[in-house]
């Protein structure tokens, strides 16, 4: 988690099956940290059961890919997640600007 705070990536590709901690748990911890804000998480795994996908969504993933991964599909999903993230940031900035303008007008 420290690396994520230091590097502040826009997107994380997260494998579910890891040696010490599951990707589900990492995802939950990232989502519980308010500093991570709009971080996009794309889970990648060999698991392909509906229950695994449901568990990933419950953990907070934005998208889910099963192995073997098609390169074009991966790039498409990464592009889509990053575009969505940028759109959300622009909308948030506009909303904050509006609130600031309203506050200045009320003063």
Backbone torsions as a table, in degrees:
resi	resn	phi	psi	omega
1	UNK	NA	-32.5	-179.9
2	UNK	-61.4	-40.4	179.0
3	UNK	-61.0	-40.4	-179.8
4	UNK	-65.1	-41.6	178.5
5	UNK	-64.7	-39.1	-178.3
6	UNK	-73.3	-44.7	-173.7
7	UNK	-87.2	-26.6	179.3
8	UNK	49.8	60.2	179.8
9	UNK	-70.2	158.3	175.6
10	UNK	-81.8	-27.8	-174.7
11	UNK	-148.4	144.7	175.8
12	UNK	-124.1	130.0	169.8
13	UNK	-93.0	119.4	-170.0
14	UNK	-124.3	116.9	175.1
15	UNK	-76.4	145.1	-180.0
16	UNK	-80.4	-43.6	-175.9
17	UNK	-94.0	102.3	179.3
18	UNK	-125.2	161.7	-172.1
19	UNK	-64.3	-44.1	-171.9
20	UNK	-105.0	-29.8	-177.4
21	UNK	-144.9	140.0	-178.3
22	UNK	-75.4	156.2	175.0
23	UNK	-62.2	-30.9	176.0
24	UNK	-58.5	-46.8	-178.5
25	UNK	-67.8	-41.5	177.6
26	UNK	-59.7	-44.9	179.8
27	UNK	-60.6	-46.2	178.7
28	UNK	-59.2	-43.4	-179.6
29	UNK	-65.4	-40.8	178.3
30	UNK	-63.1	-43.3	-179.3
31	UNK	-68.2	-26.0	179.9
32	UNK	-78.7	-14.0	-178.0
33	UNK	-92.6	109.4	-177.9
34	UNK	-59.5	-25.0	-179.4
35	UNK	-67.9	-17.7	-178.1
36	UNK	-80.6	-16.9	173.4
37	UNK	45.7	-115.1	-173.0
38	UNK	-95.1	23.6	179.1
39	UNK	-54.8	127.0	178.8
40	UNK	-87.8	135.5	179.8
41	UNK	-124.6	124.1	176.6
42	UNK	-116.1	111.7	-179.7
43	UNK	-86.9	138.9	180.0
44	UNK	-127.2	133.4	-176.8
45	UNK	-159.6	163.2	172.2
46	UNK	-85.3	-14.5	177.7
47	UNK	-68.8	137.7	-177.2
48	UNK	-138.5	17.0	178.4
49	UNK	-82.5	149.3	178.6
50	UNK	-55.5	-37.6	-179.6
51	UNK	-63.8	-32.4	177.8
52	UNK	-69.3	-41.3	178.4
53	UNK	-65.4	-42.8	177.7
54	UNK	-61.2	-42.2	179.4
55	UNK	-64.5	-38.1	178.1
56	UNK	-65.0	-43.2	178.5
57	UNK	-64.1	-42.6	177.9
58	UNK	-62.7	-31.9	179.0
59	UNK	-73.8	-20.0	175.8
60	UNK	114.2	12.2	179.6
61	UNK	-67.0	151.6	176.7
62	UNK	-89.5	-28.1	179.7
63	UNK	-157.3	169.6	-169.9
64	UNK	-147.7	128.9	175.7
65	UNK	-126.1	141.0	175.5
66	UNK	-102.5	148.6	177.8
67	UNK	-81.4	150.0	-2.0
68	UNK	-72.0	146.4	-174.5
69	UNK	-93.2	133.3	173.2
70	UNK	-84.2	124.0	-175.7
71	UNK	-56.9	-43.9	-179.6
72	UNK	-62.9	-40.6	179.0
73	UNK	-64.7	-43.2	178.4
74	UNK	-60.4	-48.6	-179.4
75	UNK	-62.5	-39.8	178.1
76	UNK	-61.8	-44.8	-179.0
77	UNK	-68.9	-39.6	177.1
78	UNK	-61.8	-47.1	179.6
79	UNK	-59.6	-43.8	-179.3
80	UNK	-63.6	-45.0	-179.9
81	UNK	-63.6	-41.8	-179.2
82	UNK	-69.5	-37.5	176.8
83	UNK	-63.5	-44.5	178.9
84	UNK	-62.1	-41.1	179.4
85	UNK	-62.0	-45.2	179.4
86	UNK	-63.5	-40.9	178.3
87	UNK	-60.8	-44.8	179.1
88	UNK	-62.9	-39.0	178.4
89	UNK	-64.8	-41.0	178.4
90	UNK	-63.7	-42.3	179.3
91	UNK	-64.5	-40.3	177.4
92	UNK	-63.9	-43.9	178.3
93	UNK	-60.1	-42.5	178.4
94	UNK	-63.2	-41.9	179.5
95	UNK	-64.6	-41.5	178.9
96	UNK	-66.7	-38.6	176.4
97	UNK	-62.5	-42.2	179.4
98	UNK	-62.6	-46.5	179.6
99	UNK	-61.7	-40.7	178.4
100	UNK	-63.1	-42.1	179.0
101	UNK	-65.1	-41.0	178.4
102	UNK	-64.0	-43.7	179.3
103	UNK	-62.1	-41.0	179.3
104	UNK	-66.1	-37.1	179.4
105	UNK	-69.4	-29.5	-178.8
106	UNK	-80.6	-16.2	-177.3
107	UNK	-79.3	NA	NA
